[in-house]
Amino acid sequence: MDRNRQRTTLMAAVVLLPLAACGSERADGGSGSVREAVTGVHWNVGSVTVDGATRRAPAGTYAEFGDGRIRGSYGCNQFSAPAAFDGDRLRLGATQTTMMACAKDPTDLKNPTDPKNPGDAVDPMVPMDPMDPMDPMDPMDFERTLARTLAEDPLTARVRGGELVLTSRSGDTVRLTDEPDAPLRGTKWTITALGADGTAVSLPRGASAHLVFSRDDGSGTGNGSNTDVGSGTGNGSDDNGSGTGSAKVTGRLGCNSVSADATVRDSHITLGTPLTTRMMCDASLMHVERSLLRFFDGSAEYRIDHRTLTLTRENGESFSAVAEQ
């Protein structure tokens, strides 16, 4: 009897050990792993598949996770909701959205007579097949489809190779891909707001202000094609990754054009003496120009957050700019 009891006890221990190992493995890869992988990343929504039909997302559809929430755009309206991870399970709370109405972009229709936009002929007398994924979907229809899919509880989240896939209980999926921060150099940065004392004010109507940083050989035409990037942490670097580099900056300050030397070092940009044209403009535009000129002949800290560039002087003055698509 003692031998039988000993054999039974050993067999039970052998069975329980693998189960305990599996349990600890799931705990280690639990809430933190998926949550950390998706947090702080700009995820572009590529498509939504519902009942086997895949629809491509309108440009500008995205999602971002942070501070226990998901924020983004359905393609037309902005949305925000509480987001809770439990392992690879994602649950969204009550969603808040803006209330705009958007129309279908007629340029999305394909025209076989246009060599730049080949495709099937679009006959206005023939209704489009709502189940054909090549048919351009009304943005409001896509928005409702995406919102319904994200609202299913819970969603399963999978992250692999820069792709995030959210799968509902019914098997519908939302596919997203991460988008890196815009590079500092070679990007046309359109200035949108001036800041001081913690308050930002949008540029006045009619103000056209932008800057383009390029290498000191003049390369970088504003198309974002250069490979020396300033990352989201503000550590702009040359191709050799040294974190320093000479550059040129050109652009417009609201009224006049400007050019100057620029040095990128760690998280700071030093702008040299500006060379400008000498036009006179409306008083509001000249105010913008004078404000921006104070960033020259000095150094400012810079930060890139996805497609937004912020320069801040030691005295707290700042400006914000967005990368041109």
Disulfide bonds with the S-S distance in Angstrom:
Cys76-Cys102 1.92
Cys255-Cys281 1.88
